[in-house]
Amino acid sequence: MKPSHTIRPVFDDPNLVSSAGLVPALRLAETAGLYDLLEEVTVPSPNAAVKAACVVAGMLAGADCIDDMDLLRHGGMTKVFGGVRAPSTLGTFLRSFTHGHVQQLDKVNARLVAGLAVRVPGLLAGADTGGIATVDVDDTVREVHGYAKQGAAFGYTKQRGLNIQLATVSTPLAAPVIAGARLRSGNTASATGAGRLLAQGITTARAAGVRGRILARADSAYYGWAFVGTAIRHQAWFSVTARMTKTVTAAIASIPADAWQPIEYPDAIYDEAEQRWVSHAEVAEIPFTAFTSRRRGEHVTCRLIVRRVKRLQPFACDGTEQGELFATYRHHAFITNSTFSTIEADERHRDHAIVEQVIAELKDNALAHLPSGRYAANAAWVALAVIAFNLARATAVAADMAKARWASLRTKIIAVPARIATTARRLDLHLPRDWPWAPGWESLWTAATGPPTLATT
């Protein structure tokens, strides 16, 4: 591919837009109730709903800081959209938020997910027919620089930053949406507030149409009564990585040698003669009572499921039986009250890593930066980024790209250029001929502008 040498660039066309995919994406948001929901946010700023929608639209188009909101002010964008605001106006708007206003945005997101699930039935595919859904809770540290960031501190990553905790909802057939998120100071412990966020995630999942069993998953940072107790109170299953305490290691050491089952793993080989996997990874389980240091009413009788993998380089031990066991294998244990088989429970627990992909997508897009020095403004930015993420996920499903990442969606659907033409008081968007993802764009347009899908009973 070689550029022509006869090109002369001139920035003078008032009828071009670079992100025509924002039109159906925001139409989808409108039909799901986003604009009406934003009207309920009481932040003391004129036209707050319009400004919040501007920030969401900018994030969808690829903005990861306030200055990038100028993406919305070019060519014919003001003909296609009303209420476009300057970056400086949006920055002032974000700085007017308080903690209470951020919580109002959290409520907007929860209700938007329910609205999007109705408008785009495949958003949580399988959950409305009694299939299992998972709620995953995790946190991450968004590194920041400079001393003007309120709340920034050194946390478990040993980097100066702010902590973001989030809960996602997904099904085996659908990519995750974010049920809730909150910004916290950088040195906040991971499990702080986990019970409340899990309860919010389960409530959002139910409101979005999840009718079957919910499995709440988390890593060892959330191994405690706050998370597990919340799951039990909301009649959900839990699957939480266990910390290697003395009680847990003693339980692992007591597992009989014949209880270990080989599982399918990257280097596994299936033995047709014996009809079993030959693998370096094995799994077993044993009855277990967790949190025995707490009062009796908070003791949890459950299953301790352990996956062990042979060490490539076994380390020296003291010669005892338990020492040999832990020298030869690496053990990964978790507790659960699900009724899955041992192998299936292990597989589903490992799928908790899906929340890491959500975190990666956020950091690759709207959360590449936390743009303000004010804590509440950054919290509002995070809340609006969550709304943008969920809208992007629904947009991808409507465009028949259900598992597409946010960056792929932006490249293929959102950032498609178009020319505006006025015909009989109507705006026509002239999109590129032979655009590879035109069928998906048209499917999105149909979903965004057509009548709602009839509910099935």
Steps between C-alpha positions, in 0.01 A plus 500: 500500500660824384365856544437718199737793448226724357313549829435849637338495848240769575296503821190676367207256473217587746299186419740224604486304825768257614289297744171427325450192715417730791163568334351150544689444826344806662162422345526163672584677826197727455259211445644326807419807709845655557400862439196479727709336770768769480233765557465361853862586589481812716854630451491882522588574138274623218401232247673233705342214302629641170851541638506148647386359165781698333759336723356153427499571124859624511608184682326286237690688231833435675550793739702413809547853638312830505689652207407201283135605524578727205443184295133601511554845350598463137343515156131422505480362855286792618254424218468138605497557878354768720654622823870452418708673768860621511759302701545786747125500569502126558798530735316761708195274498694204640651713775150588623432139603483381859500147637120498505480600134739219408270255674217635287706410192543148643122475520472624141738227386308225680172607343665547160627141503141384557379722216772379263423137586140558388599688186782257409388154619838340431679727747468234774421205276371195682440674833130564432427132438633369831864464401776579746647850523819603676576813700875562522652749741857628471700819532792668331730795558510773239845656527512880515780753503553831676385611842176671401288183489278483807489155653807368319717271712731200482299178508573131449657566157764724663401769249340832580144490376129472565316174558199401285275218617243356260244224463414343166208283386542240227368167376668213314346638179552873558796728566492690831333830574594710802236494775677752721832670564645741749815707529693471827820638646812324380585320825152357562497125568353299214218345704377826652136546403491169313174391658316814398633491144411131464147570623475782245625269225250225583213751517599646163520153348151415620362830368663427163303179464720231659256231610729207571770434756770762562858399576706767681874468433805674642870445564675447831493870590125456558529180704292604798157507655404836344499358147385145574234610747354745248477225238321271747254773606412564133456126436793488259776246469853616581838396363790673674871424487618388844801644672763246597434516873600220735143368493493490120844340462408237760182420307697467175752268666215276621362434149545128420744420219233317298262800509695700241349508150705602194350792306533637149790745505728652231736202496235234568466187283179299476553125544239330281566158651440614856251775404671761717733797485870459568598836641737679735195675647262326737202604707342371819263620769435457869228627737612816677379752756621853430537799731513297822667792678172694478191442712321171441216650298754615240673166453445387140482131418601460137721311255873561478603424143871482426678499167861390512763532229842335504788735563753519221772551758400341834661677794671333794291400800553367846413142405159491669192373316341843486827654392531254211143571393548876478850470352381290205182689414366853489154511653215736411201467732160665509183461703156466348146393585402422140373159393726473194722199464854546626646549152224735383522707818874540440444605138237756594716642776793549262268695271506775764793635299244650260477801731866573427408547134241759599762686702741486205236640264423787736869586539544485124216747450331746734708413807837546335509811719316644797487855370427720800680591818171480690396166640125543437563607139705187440230289666244652261735426209518134608120480532451647152767265362299206635188632324699538177639147536154346541366701207795381290428140601132534401605668175729208420225246566255694283763512223541120508845535658407369845853413615677799341721708724436870543798599283384268219147637520631855473710416194232306314173667602546831683790661311354459151517829302192642329387798299179687583258596223174687551204365304139619552575621854663166578865425570650213302821338622709386203727225632801344323425251226636147560540565873580146629275530804203668330260209580576537872451877480162451332397241763586755770297767321200269480522412869540865601222647286255211467218400737594316819535124483186323620540330834476120497329306777 
